[in-house]
Amino acid sequence: MGKIFLIIVTIAIPALGAVYALYKKRLIPFILGVLAFTISQMLIRVPLLNWLSENSSTYHVWNVTMPLLIIVLLAFSAGLFEEMARWLAMKFAMKQRDLNAGLAFGIGHGGIEALLIVGIPLLFAPNVMLNNADYFISGFERICAMIVHICLSLIVLAGVKKRKFVYVLASILLHGIVNFAVTSVAMISTIIIAELVMLIATVMLAVITYFVVRAQKT
């Protein structure tokens, strides 16, 4: 059951998101969301962090002596790379800039992350053996993460439409705060508490996004 749930979350939901984007004629924003994550994370940030891990003695020292600083670095670098990629894609490549386009972009971004970061490693790696609870927890965390990416996409889109870069800066800050809160709590507490923090952060971000989107209509 846990594996089935994770398959639904990391494969079926992103696939349904692609169908939604196609139905709403917002396939380009969806594809741009996929590319924004793939390029910023898988092709730039992750290789850069791997290089630092393998070649920087300072990084190793900080990782041992100042783990909190490393968490901050990881949390906010994810926000910086992903939100800048979002902004660049929306500003220079995305012509459709309505609510459906923002939703499609966010689903593409969050969906490909769910597939590449969680779905493929946990479902298809031959040596990974988890219990049902682990699969359910991973799936729940990915649902929250996809909602977060949709919210951040809508915030950045508002900045593009209003030509106000402060929205992008806000999305970087919010992205970093969510990452930092969940990761730091996971280090000092249980995974259940960390996922509860993720849920609270997701709800709060959704409320913020609601008012951002609503302000565009007034």
Buried (B, 14 or more C-beta within 10 A) or exposed (E): EBBEBBBEBBBEBBEEBBEBBEEBEBBBBBBBBBBBBBBBBBEEBBEEBEEBEEEEEEBEEBBEEEEEEBBBBBBBBBBBBBBBBBBBBBBEEBEBBEBBBBBBBBBBBBBBBBBBBBBEEBBEEEEEEBEEEBBBBBBBBBBBBBBBBBBBBBBBBBBBBEEEEEBBBBBBBBBBBBBBBBBBBBEEEEBEEBBBBBBBBBEBBBEBBEEBBEEEEE
